[in-house]
Amino acid sequence: SFLARHGWLDLQEFKAREKSEVEQPHRRLLYPLAPLQVQPHEQKLNLLLIVLSGLRQDMLNNINMPNLQRFSQQYQRFDNHLAGDNETETSLFSLFYGLPAQYADDVIADKRPPLLIDELQRQEYRIKAFTTDGLNQPIYQHAIFSGIRHKQQIGAGRNDEATLKSWFAWQQKQQSGSPWFSYIALSGPGSLTLPADFQGPYQPELKKIDPFGSIPAEQRPLLVNRYKNAVFYLDQLLGNYFEQLMTHQVLDNTLVIITSDHGFELGESGPASWGAGGNYSNVQMKVPLLMAWPGHANQQIDTLTSHQDLVPTLLPELLGVMSPEVDYSTGHSLLRPISREWVISGNNRHSVIFGQQEITLFDRQGNFEVRTVDGYKNIDNGRQDMPVLLKVMRELSRFKGSMDNNATAH
């Protein structure tokens, strides 16, 4: 309807073709576009992926997170990194699949696990997930971990501290020489949860939080302090965690990746803008990304990167996939960052184009708006960049296909 509204598509012809395709009972997603060609590496690194919920990029500093800041200075740090979306499930989809979240419904309908998990299992990685909030969300059950052969390899902790302790208890039992992949998801700042006996440095703070209630003006500074205390507490846990990683020499043969599902707004876009999922401002979309990769020098990268870039980094560099990245992802390798003009984000309700200076949002009805990257200000009479828009739409349909083609791709 967006294309039709602007005169680029005959809507009647399209609907007739769509009806014909829908009547084919086995219409599926083409993922990957061609069978993967793989030459596994002889020496396999372990993989540890840590997702810190609700951690915005500007919290990574010497004041709010001194431990994570010190850790980041020793390895590769991406300072212009975008989450997959401003909501958890859709952002995690992009992280694990290397695709925009607009493909999530097709993947879940097809019950298609990520190529990353498939290849880790094929190469006999032991897989274990540790999460504070559990793994009952549809994105885990029907997509990311739907192909795990041994469901007992998925567990949960009572709180972030317990989750990390559970991971160490498991890791210490692993036999040397046999690779593993661990996924750790900590609720951290996104839940604003703190131990009852923890006194954070930012006072006074909001003690009682109603996730469904509005935030009175007089309580907003208290909520900001609560968020910063949650960040500070998480950093203390990570400081102890990093010490144990080094003490047990885990970092010698493990690729560690640390990022977040999305940021957390503290009213920067307006008095009603708090938390995540409300808009696509920098504070909701820019998140830390750190990679501690054995053999790679520390480096600070400022080029635009996104969650879609993780899969085309790990498949070739960690697992020996030789197929071109365009066959299975819309992202690019983080080890060879390119200067790009835009990145796709969004979900099944609307799509978002992040440019260097502007953010363009459009929905299925053809409505669009253009905002500034800096400050998220609405640009009156903003115009779409038509060549970019057409490229984005091609990327959002490139992996669609029928059952016949899909069988060939698999």
N, C-alpha and C positions, 0 to 999 in steps of 0.2 A: 504493500500500500504506500510505503514511502516513495518507492521508485515511480509508481503510477501517479502519485500526486504531483510529482515533478516532471511528468511527461516522458519518463525513460522506459516505461513498460506498458504493454497492452494488458490490462488487468483481466479482461474476459478470456483472452488467450491463455494467460498464466493460470487462471482458475481451472480451465478445462484440462490443461496439462497436469496440474496438481491433483485433480480428481482422478485422473488416469493412474497416476503414480500411487496414490493412497489405496486404490483398489488392488494393487499388487500386495499380497499379504506379507511379504518378507522384505519390505524396504528397510535398509539398515545403514549404519554409518561405515564409511570407508576409513578405517583406522587400524593399521597404516595404509597408505596408498599403494604400497607394494611390499612384498615379504621382506623382512629385515635381513640384511646380510651381516653376520656377526663373526668376529674372530676374537674370542675371549682372551684376555691377558693372562699370562702364566702366573704372575704375582697379583693376587686380588687384595685390594684394600677393603677394610670394613667401611660401612657407611652409617653415619649417625646424623639424623635430621631432627633438629629441635625447633619447634614452633612455639613462640611466646605470644599468647593471645593478647591483642590490643596494645601492642608496644609500638608507639610511633617513633619515627626515625630521629627526631630531635631530642629524644630522651637519652640517646647514646652519647654521653658526655662524662666528664670527670666528676661532676657534681651529683647527677641523678643515678648514674650507673658506672662507678669507677672500675669495678671488676670487669664488666663486659667491655668497657672502653680499653682497658689494658690488654685484654685478650684480643680485641680487634686490631690493635696496633702491631701485633705480631704476625698477622695473616692477611688475607685478602678481604678488603672492605669495600662494599658498593654503596656509595652515598647518594645515588640518585635512582633508587630502586622502588618500583611500584608493586603493590600487592595485586593479586589477580582480580579482586573486586573489593567493595567496601563491606561485604558480609562474609562470615567465616566459611560456610560450605562452598560457595562459589569460588572464593579465593583459593581454598585448598584444592579444588578441582583443577584450576590452572597450574598450581604447583606440581601436582602429581601427573597430570596428563600433557602439559606443555601446550595446551590449547586455551582459547578464550572460553569463558564459562557459558557462552551461548550454545556450546555443544553439550552441556551437561545433561539436558533432558534426553537427548538421543543416546548418550552413553548409558544412562541409567535404564532407559527402556531396553537397550540391547544387553544390559548386564555385562558391560565390557570393562574388564579390569584395565588399569594402566599398563602400557607397554613396559614401563619401568619395573613394576612389580612382577610382571610376567617374566621378564628377562632375569631379574634377581633370582626368582625361583628356578628358572631353567639352569642357571649357573650354580645352583645348590647353595645359595645364601640362606642361612637361618634367619627367619624374620620374626621380630617381636615388637609390638607396639605398647607403649606406656602412656596413658593419658589420665589427667586429673578428672575430666568431665565424662569419661567413658566413651564408648564407641557405638552408641546406638543411633547416631544421626544417619539419615539416609545416604549421605555422601560417603560414609565409611561402609555401611552395610551393603549398599547396592552398587557401589562404584569402586572406591579405592581399594578396599580389602575384600571385595566380593570373590576374588579368585584365589584367596589364601587357602592352601590345601589343608592346613591344620589350624582350625579355629581356636584351639587353646593357646595359640601364639599371640593372642590379643588379650590385654589386661588393662586394669585401671587402678589408680591410687586414690586415697581419701583426700589428699591435698597435694600441693606441688612438692613439698618436702618429702612426703611419703612416695610420690611418684618417682623422684630421683633416687631415693634409697632402694626402691624396688628394682630400678634399672641396674644399679651397681650390684645388687645381689645376684641378678641374672647374668650380668656381664662377667663376673668373676668365675662363673661356672662354665664359661665357654672354652672349648678346647682351642688351643693355639693351632693355626694353620687352616682352620675351617672358617670361611668368611661369614659375617653376619650383617644384617641391616636392622637398625633400630629406629623407630619413630617415637619421639617424645613430644607430647603436647601438654604444655603447662597453661593453666587458666590465667595466672599472672595478673597484669594490670587490667585486662579486659573484664574481669569479674569484680574488681575492686575488693577482693577478699583478703583479709589480714588475720593472723592469729590474734586471739583475744589479748594476749600478754605482750604484743609487739607495740612499741612506742616509736613511731616514725619521726623523722627530723622536722617534718612540716606540720606545724600546729597553729591553730586548732584545725581539726579535720572533721569531716562528716562521719558520724558514727552509725546512723541508721539510714539505709538506702532503700528507697522504693523504686524498683526498676520500671514501674508503670506510671509513677506519678511525675508531675512537673517539678521543676527545680526553682524554688523562689529565689529572687535576686540576692537576698541576703545569705543564702546557702551556697551560692556558686563558688566563692573563694574556698569554702570548706571542702567542696567536692574536688576542686583542683588539688588541694593538699592531700586528699584521700588518694587520688590517682597517683600523685608523685610518691606517696608513701608506699603504695603497692608496687610501683616501679623499683623503689629503693630496696624493699624487702626481697623482691625477685632477684635483684642484683646480689644480695648477700647470699642467697641460695646458690646462685651461679658461681660466686667466688669460691665457695666450698667445693662445688662440683668440679670446677677447673683444677683445683688443687689435687683432687683425687684422680682426675684424668692423667695429670702429669706424674703423680706418685706411682700409679700403676702402668705408666708408659703406654696408655691407650692411644695417645696422639701419634705415636711412632708409626702405626700401621692403620690409621683410621682417618677417613675424610669426614670432618665435622662441618655441618652446615647449620647456621642459626639464622632464623628469620621470624616473621610474624604473619598472622593471617590478615591483619589490617591495623590501621592506627586507631586513635581515640581522640575525638574532638573535645575541646574544653571551652566551647562557646565562641571560637574564633570566627565562625561564619554567621553568628547571630545568637541572640539569647535563647533560642529554641534548639540550637545545634549542639548536642552532647553525645558522646559515645561514638558509635559507628552505624553505618547503614543509611545515613541521612543525606549525604551528598558525596561528591567526588573531589573534595578539597585535598590539598597536600597533607593536612594533618590526619585525614582519614585514610589516605591511600599510600603515602610514603612510609616505608618500614625499613628497618635494618636488614641487611643481608651480609653475613660473614661466612667465609669459607677457609677452614684450616685444612689445607691439602698438603700432605707430606711431599716435600721436594719442590714446592712452589714458594717463591719469595714473597715477603709481605708487600702489599701494594694497595693503594687507595684509588678506586676507579670512580670517576664522576660522570661517565657516559650513562645515558638512559637505559635502564635494564628493567626486567619485569619477572614475575613468577613463571611466565611461560618459557623463560630461558633456562630453567633448571634441568628439565628433561633433555634438551639437545646438548647439555653439558655432560650429564652423567652417562647417557647411553653410549656415546662414542669414547669418552675419556676414561670412564670407570669400567664399562662393560664391553668395550670393543665393537660396538655397532658401527659398521662401515657405510651404511645407507645414508644418503643425503638427508639432512635434517628436515628439508621441506616435505619429505615423505611421511613424517610423523608429528610435526610440530609447526607452530607459527612463530616460535622463538628462535634465538640464536645463542651459540655457545658463550658462556660467561668467561671462558678462558681466552676468547678472541672477540672481545666486545667491539661492536661496530658503532659508528656514529649514525644514529637513526633519528628521523624527524618526528616519528609518532609511534605510539603503542596502543593496542586495543585493550579495552577493559569492559566491564559491564556484566550483564546477565540476560536472562530470557525476557526481561521487561524492557530493557533499553540498552543501547550500546554507547560506549564512550571512547573518544579518540583523544589521547593525551599527546599534545604537541609540545614544542619547546616553549611557546608563549601562551597558547590557548588550549582550552579544553572544549571539545564539541560533544554535546549529548543529543541523541536522537532516539525516538521510540518507533514502534511499529506503525503508528498512525501518521507518520511523517512530520511530527512536531520536533523541533530542535531548538537548542539554545547554545550560545557560545559564551564561555567564561574565561577569565584570565587565570593562568596557572598561579601567579602570585596574588594571593588574596581572594581568589575565587569570586571575583566581581563579574556581574553580568555585563556583557558587551551589547549595548543597544544596536540594533540593525546589524548584528553579527552575521557573517556569511559563511556558508560551508565551502570548504576546499573540495570541489567536485572530483578532481583526479584522486585525491586521497580517499574520499568517501567511497568511490568505486573500488579502489584497492581493498579497503576494509571489508566491503560487502563480498568481494571475491574470497577473502580469507575466511569469512564467516560461513561460506558455503562450500569451500574446497574439499571438505572431508565428508560431504553428504553423498549418498549413493544408494544403489539398489542391491538386492541380495545377490544377484548374479555377479556383479562387480566385486561385492564384498567377499564372496567365496574365493575369487581369484586373489584378492589382496591378502587374505589370510593364508 
